[in-house]
Amino acid sequence: MPAQETPTPRKRLSPRTHTQSSGGWNHARRTADFDRSTLYRVTLIALACWWAAYYAGILTVVNMGDEMAHAASLTESGSLPNQLLIISFGVFGLIHLKYASRILFNTQGRTVTALLAGYVFWSIATIGWSEDPSLSIRRLISFLLVLTGSIGLGAGFYGRIPGGTLRFARHVAYSGSAAAVILLATLVWRFSWTEMMEPGWSPKGFSRASYYCYHAGYAAVALLALHWRVVWKAVHLGLLLIISLVLKARVAFVSSVAAFCVLSGLLSLKRGFSRLMFMAGGLLIAVVFDLGTGGNVVRASAELLTLVPRNWVDYLTLAEGINNFLDLSGRVPLWKALWVYASRHPFCGYGFGGFWTGKRIDTVFALVGWPAVDAHNGFLDEILATGAIGLVLLLALWFYAMYCCLLVHKR
């Protein structure tokens, strides 16, 4: 008779283990079902409509000179279209916010949430010494709405979709490329390629199209995460590169290329290529950091422009010559004036959104000779708003979030 096999004893699950397994299975089933739900489709349609309204505002033909001349009054009253965009974005996020808790309160998420809460509470506290509390409150509400939309849609909406990170990257790449096509078509309809390639030509005088350069950068970075064919990626990247060069938003272009190089180095499996991308990205990040702290190194190296072909120099300086490079398109006088204000309240600032009042916009205009509605420098703007304390909290949040992203990549 054949020997009978001894049955392997089954390990009995404790009630706690069984609950965890059942909960994990139920969660996976819910996320898979959400991908086919009505809420998922309605949210995508709503986001597409929001995207169209947002880019319609960017592409609207306006007289930027008149708009900047009335910047003080616009600051006091606010822009109704922008307010509607912000409110609707916050509502989208609020609908999905309850589903974001699984990500917000995991091991790394708890620290990110605590740092974010610290920054928000400090921002609220700065309203106590704001020169215009109503303006600070309005801008803080706008910030909280954008924050709610970002967390709700990012962690709550895309976090519930199987492969949600890649889905998000695809949507960013598609929307960025589609917007680039629409923007190029709009510009070509109004101008010839010869006009747009002229060194002194810029869309800044008649539209907000130059704002789009950062969005092209987001789309280019999103392409890195996608497992598309090299040819298809090259088409998208070429399109985004063309629109970035046409718009001549130089700092935005350098920032986008820096992020692209660093992420290329992280995602590449070839060690030599990875090191090359890290070196290129690190060099460009150093340039951006120097610009953010006054541009001393960049301006000191202005003599190197003599080694560059003249037509390239004209293009880089918008046909304004070396003076454009030395004062960074008027930013250096602006920063000198604003550092005087920052030195008066270095630690606590002037209150969240409380520095750029209508009256101060007029005062800064008298000092620097052109209408500025922000510092054109994120670090300096944060110091003016929430002081060095707010800047440290914000940078701690940003660096830890990047650290968490690296941990996820290594896994």
C-alpha positions in Angstrom: 0.0 0.0 0.0 1.3 3.5 -0.8 2.3 5.5 2.2 -0.2 8.0 3.3 0.9 11.6 3.2 0.7 13.4 6.5 -1.5 16.4 6.0 0.3 19.7 6.7 -1.4 21.4 9.6 -3.0 24.7 8.7 -1.9 27.8 10.6 -5.0 29.2 12.3 -5.3 32.9 11.9 -5.9 35.0 14.9 -9.0 37.3 14.8 -6.6 40.3 14.4 -4.7 38.7 11.5 -8.0 37.7 9.8 -9.4 41.1 10.1 -6.3 42.7 8.6 -6.3 40.3 5.7 -10.0 40.8 5.1 -9.5 44.6 5.4 -6.7 44.6 2.9 -8.7 42.4 0.4 -11.7 44.7 0.8 -9.5 47.8 0.3 -8.0 46.3 -2.9 -11.5 45.5 -4.2 -12.8 49.0 -3.4 -9.9 50.6 -5.3 -10.5 48.4 -8.3 -14.2 49.1 -8.3 -13.6 52.9 -8.0 -11.8 52.9 -11.3 -15.1 52.0 -12.9 -17.4 54.1 -10.8 -19.6 57.1 -11.8 -17.7 59.3 -9.3 -14.5 58.5 -11.0 -15.9 59.5 -14.5 -17.6 62.6 -13.2 -14.4 63.8 -11.4 -12.4 63.3 -14.6 -14.9 65.3 -16.6 -15.0 68.1 -14.0 -11.2 68.2 -14.0 -11.1 68.5 -17.8 -13.6 71.4 -17.6 -11.5 73.1 -14.9 -8.3 72.6 -17.0 -10.0 74.2 -20.0 -11.2 77.2 -17.9 -7.7 77.6 -16.4 -5.8 77.6 -19.7 -8.5 79.9 -21.3 -7.5 82.5 -18.7 -3.8 82.1 -19.5 -4.3 82.4 -23.3 -6.7 85.4 -23.0 -5.3 88.3 -24.9 -4.9 91.2 -22.5 -2.9 94.4 -22.3 -0.4 93.4 -19.6 0.8 97.0 -19.2 -2.7 98.2 -18.2 -3.2 95.2 -16.0 0.0 95.8 -14.1 -0.7 99.5 -13.8 -3.9 98.6 -12.0 -2.3 95.8 -9.9 -2.8 97.7 -6.7 -6.6 98.0 -7.1 -6.8 94.4 -8.4 -5.0 93.2 -5.3 -7.6 95.0 -3.1 -10.6 93.6 -4.9 -9.4 90.2 -6.1 -10.1 88.5 -9.4 -13.5 86.8 -9.7 -12.4 84.2 -12.3 -9.4 83.2 -10.2 -11.5 83.0 -7.1 -14.0 80.7 -8.9 -11.1 78.5 -10.1 -9.7 78.2 -6.6 -13.1 77.5 -5.0 -14.0 74.8 -7.5 -10.5 73.1 -7.1 -11.0 73.0 -3.4 -14.5 71.5 -3.7 -13.1 68.8 -6.0 -10.5 67.9 -3.3 -13.0 68.1 -0.5 -15.1 65.4 -2.1 -12.2 63.0 -2.0 -10.5 64.2 1.1 -11.9 61.5 3.4 -10.2 58.8 1.3 -6.7 60.5 1.7 -6.3 59.4 5.4 -4.7 56.1 4.5 -1.8 58.0 2.9 -1.7 61.0 5.2 -1.4 58.9 8.4 0.9 56.1 7.4 4.5 56.0 8.7 5.9 58.8 6.5 2.6 60.5 6.0 2.2 61.3 9.7 5.5 63.3 9.7 4.6 65.2 6.5 1.1 65.9 7.9 2.6 67.2 11.1 5.1 69.5 9.3 2.3 70.8 7.0 0.0 71.4 10.1 2.9 73.3 11.7 3.3 75.6 8.7 -0.5 76.2 8.4 -0.9 77.0 12.1 2.1 79.4 12.0 0.6 81.1 8.9 -2.7 81.6 10.8 -0.8 83.0 13.7 1.0 85.6 11.5 -2.4 87.2 10.7 -2.3 88.7 14.2 0.4 91.2 13.1 -0.7 91.6 9.5 -1.1 95.2 8.2 -4.2 94.1 6.3 -5.9 91.2 8.2 -8.7 90.9 5.7 -6.3 90.5 2.8 -4.3 87.9 4.8 -7.4 86.0 5.6 -8.6 86.0 2.0 -5.2 84.7 0.8 -5.0 82.1 3.6 -8.4 80.8 2.6 -7.3 80.6 -1.0 -4.2 78.7 0.1 -6.2 76.3 2.2 -8.6 75.6 -0.7 -5.6 74.9 -3.0 -4.1 72.7 -0.3 -7.4 70.8 0.1 -7.7 70.3 -3.6 -4.2 69.0 -3.9 -4.4 66.6 -1.0 -7.9 65.4 -1.9 -7.2 64.8 -5.5 -3.7 63.6 -5.1 -4.0 61.2 -2.1 -7.8 60.7 -2.1 -8.6 60.5 -5.8 -5.5 59.2 -7.5 -4.5 57.3 -4.3 -7.7 55.1 -4.7 -6.9 54.2 -8.3 -4.8 51.0 -9.0 -1.5 52.4 -10.3 -2.7 55.9 -9.4 0.8 57.5 -9.6 1.2 56.4 -13.2 -2.3 57.4 -14.0 -1.6 60.9 -12.6 1.6 61.1 -14.6 -0.2 60.2 -17.8 -2.9 62.9 -17.2 -0.2 65.5 -16.5 1.7 64.5 -19.7 -1.5 64.5 -21.8 -2.8 67.8 -20.5 0.6 69.5 -20.8 1.1 68.3 -24.4 -2.4 69.3 -25.4 -2.0 72.8 -23.8 1.3 73.1 -25.7 -0.4 72.3 -29.0 -3.2 74.8 -28.3 -0.7 77.5 -27.2 1.5 77.0 -30.3 -1.6 77.1 -32.6 -2.7 80.4 -30.9 0.7 82.0 -31.2 1.2 80.9 -34.9 -2.3 82.2 -35.7 -1.3 85.7 -34.4 2.4 85.8 -35.2 4.8 84.2 -37.7 7.7 82.0 -36.7 10.1 84.7 -37.8 8.5 87.2 -35.4 8.5 84.7 -32.5 12.2 83.9 -33.0 13.2 87.5 -32.9 15.3 88.1 -29.8 13.2 90.9 -28.5 9.8 89.2 -29.0 8.1 88.0 -25.8 4.4 87.1 -25.0 4.6 88.9 -21.7 3.3 92.1 -23.1 0.0 90.8 -24.4 -0.9 87.6 -22.4 -0.1 85.4 -19.5 1.2 82.7 -21.8 4.7 82.8 -20.3 3.2 81.4 -17.1 2.8 78.1 -19.0 6.5 77.3 -19.1 6.3 75.7 -15.6 3.4 73.6 -16.7 5.4 72.4 -19.7 8.1 71.5 -17.2 5.7 69.5 -15.0 4.6 67.5 -18.1 8.2 66.8 -19.2 9.0 65.5 -15.7 5.8 63.3 -15.7 7.0 61.7 -18.9 9.9 60.1 -17.0 7.6 57.9 -14.9 5.8 56.5 -17.9 6.8 53.3 -19.7 6.2 54.7 -23.2 8.2 54.0 -26.3 11.3 56.2 -26.7 9.9 57.8 -29.9 6.6 58.7 -28.3 8.4 60.3 -25.3 10.7 62.2 -27.7 7.7 63.7 -29.5 6.2 65.0 -26.3 9.5 66.3 -24.9 10.3 68.0 -28.2 6.9 69.7 -28.2 7.4 70.9 -24.6 10.9 72.1 -25.4 9.8 74.1 -28.3 7.1 75.9 -26.4 9.5 76.6 -23.5 12.0 78.2 -25.9 9.4 80.2 -27.7 8.0 81.6 -24.4 11.5 82.7 -23.3 10.7 82.2 -19.6 14.4 81.6 -18.8 14.3 80.9 -15.0 11.3 78.6 -15.4 13.1 76.8 -18.3 16.3 76.2 -16.2 14.3 75.0 -13.2 12.3 72.5 -15.3 15.5 71.1 -17.0 17.1 70.8 -13.6 14.2 68.8 -12.2 14.2 66.7 -15.4 17.9 65.9 -15.1 17.7 64.9 -11.4 14.7 62.6 -11.9 16.3 61.1 -15.0 19.3 60.2 -12.9 17.1 58.7 -10.2 15.1 56.6 -12.6 18.0 55.5 -14.9 19.4 52.0 -14.4 22.7 52.9 -16.2 25.2 54.2 -13.6 27.2 56.3 -16.0 24.1 58.1 -17.4 22.7 58.5 -13.9 25.8 60.2 -12.7 25.9 62.5 -15.7 22.3 63.5 -15.2 22.9 64.2 -11.5 25.9 66.4 -12.3 23.9 68.4 -14.9 20.9 68.7 -12.6 23.1 69.7 -9.6 24.8 72.4 -11.7 21.4 73.8 -12.8 20.0 73.7 -9.3 23.0 75.7 -8.1 22.3 78.3 -10.7 18.6 78.5 -9.7 19.6 78.7 -6.0 22.1 81.5 -6.8 19.3 83.4 -8.6 17.0 82.8 -5.6 19.6 84.4 -3.3 20.5 87.4 -5.4 22.2 86.0 -8.5 25.7 87.1 -7.4 27.5 84.3 -9.1 25.5 84.5 -12.3 26.1 88.3 -12.5 29.8 87.9 -11.7 30.1 85.5 -14.7 28.6 88.0 -17.1 32.0 88.3 -18.9 31.5 84.7 -20.1 28.8 86.1 -22.5 31.6 87.4 -24.7 32.4 83.8 -25.5 28.9 83.1 -26.7 27.8 83.9 -30.2 26.1 87.3 -30.5 22.7 86.1 -31.7 22.5 83.7 -28.7 23.3 86.5 -26.4 20.6 88.6 -27.9 18.1 85.8 -27.5 19.1 85.1 -23.9 18.8 88.8 -22.9 15.7 89.6 -25.0 17.8 92.0 -27.2 18.6 94.2 -24.1 22.2 93.3 -24.0 24.5 92.8 -21.0 22.4 95.1 -18.7 19.5 92.7 -18.8 21.9 90.0 -17.6 23.5 92.2 -14.9 20.2 93.3 -13.3 18.3 90.0 -14.1 15.6 91.8 -15.9 15.1 94.4 -13.2 15.0 91.8 -10.4 18.2 92.9 -8.6 16.9 96.4 -7.8 13.6 94.9 -6.7 15.4 92.4 -4.3 17.5 95.2 -2.9 14.4 97.2 -2.0 12.6 94.2 -0.6 15.5 93.0 1.6 15.2 96.4 3.4 11.6 95.5 4.3 12.6 91.9 5.2 15.3 93.1 7.6 12.7 95.0 9.7 10.7 91.8 10.4 13.1 89.0 9.7 11.7 86.2 11.9 7.9 86.7 11.8 7.3 88.6 8.5 4.4 90.9 7.7 1.7 88.3 7.9 0.6 85.6 5.5 -0.1 87.4 2.2 0.0 90.6 4.2 3.0 92.3 2.6 1.8 92.9 -1.0 -1.0 95.3 -0.2 -2.2 97.8 -2.8 -0.4 100.6 -1.0 2.9 98.7 -0.9 2.7 97.7 -4.5 2.6 101.4 -5.4 5.5 102.1 -3.0 7.7 99.4 -4.5 6.8 100.7 -8.0 8.1 104.1 -7.1 11.3 102.5 -5.8 12.2 100.2 -8.7 10.4 101.8 -11.6 8.2 98.8 -12.7 5.1 97.3 -11.2 5.9 94.2 -9.2 3.1 92.2 -7.4 5.5 89.6 -5.9 9.2 89.3 -5.2 10.0 87.1 -8.2 11.8 85.0 -5.6 10.0 82.3 -3.6 12.4 82.4 -0.6 12.2 86.2 -0.2 8.4 86.2 -0.6 8.1 83.6 2.2 10.3 85.7 4.5 8.2 88.8 3.8 5.0 86.8 4.5 5.8 84.4 7.4 9.4 85.3 8.2 12.4 83.0 8.6 10.3 80.8 10.9 7.8 80.1 8.1 10.6 79.6 5.6 12.3 77.0 7.8 9.0 75.1 8.3 8.2 75.2 4.6 11.7 73.9 3.6 11.5 71.2 6.3 8.2 70.0 4.8 9.6 70.1 1.2 12.9 68.3 2.0 11.2 65.6 4.1 8.6 65.0 1.3 11.4 64.6 -1.2 13.1 62.2 1.2 9.9 60.1 1.3 9.7 60.1 -2.5 13.3 58.7 -2.6 12.4 56.0 -0.1 9.4 55.0 -2.3 11.7 54.9 -5.4 14.3 52.7 -3.7 11.6 50.2 -2.7 
